[in-house]
Amino acid sequence: MRKQICIICRKPLSNGIIIRGKGICRSCEDRLVTSSQETDLYEYYKDRIKKNLVNDILRGEDLRCPNYHL
């Protein structure tokens, strides 16, 4: 089994959250929760999550739900 890495900082994941098999380390999770929405850091985190989670989730929904259209 491969070692999990954080989808945001790409460091080895020792603690944090796992969403659909992909992890966000505790440090990135804390920074995301405490950062203001108007900051570049928040936008960066949002983009990383979109690239790593949302596209996979939407692809999965599309395959399982034939009535779902993007």
C-alpha positions in Angstrom: 0.0 0.0 0.0 1.3 3.4 -0.9 1.8 6.1 1.7 -0.8 8.8 1.6 0.2 12.3 0.7 -1.6 15.6 1.3 -3.3 16.8 -1.8 -2.4 20.4 -1.0 1.2 20.5 0.3 2.2 17.0 -1.1 3.9 16.1 2.2 3.4 12.6 3.7 0.1 12.3 5.5 0.5 11.3 9.2 -2.7 12.8 10.4 -5.6 14.8 9.0 -8.7 14.0 7.0 -9.4 11.5 4.2 -12.1 12.3 1.7 -12.8 9.6 -0.9 -9.4 8.1 -0.4 -7.4 11.4 -0.7 -6.0 13.2 2.3 -5.5 16.7 3.6 -3.0 17.0 6.4 -3.9 18.6 9.7 -1.7 21.6 9.0 -3.4 22.4 5.7 -6.8 21.7 7.2 -6.1 24.2 10.0 -4.8 26.8 7.6 -7.8 26.4 5.3 -10.3 26.7 8.1 -8.7 29.8 9.6 -7.9 31.7 6.4 -10.1 34.4 5.1 -11.9 33.8 1.8 -10.4 37.0 0.3 -6.8 35.7 0.5 -4.7 34.1 -2.2 -4.0 31.2 0.1 -7.7 30.4 0.3 -8.0 30.4 -3.5 -4.9 28.2 -3.8 -6.4 25.7 -1.4 -9.7 25.8 -3.2 -8.1 25.1 -6.5 -6.1 22.2 -5.2 -9.2 20.6 -3.7 -11.1 21.1 -7.0 -8.3 19.5 -9.0 -8.0 16.5 -6.6 -11.5 15.9 -5.3 -14.3 17.6 -7.1 -13.4 16.3 -10.6 -13.3 12.7 -9.3 -16.5 13.1 -7.4 -18.3 14.5 -10.5 -17.0 11.8 -12.7 -18.3 9.2 -10.3 -21.7 10.9 -10.0 -21.9 11.0 -13.8 -21.2 7.3 -14.0 -23.7 6.2 -11.3 -26.5 8.7 -12.1 -27.5 8.6 -15.8 -30.0 11.5 -15.2 -27.3 13.8 -13.8 -26.1 16.3 -16.4 -23.3 18.9 -16.0 
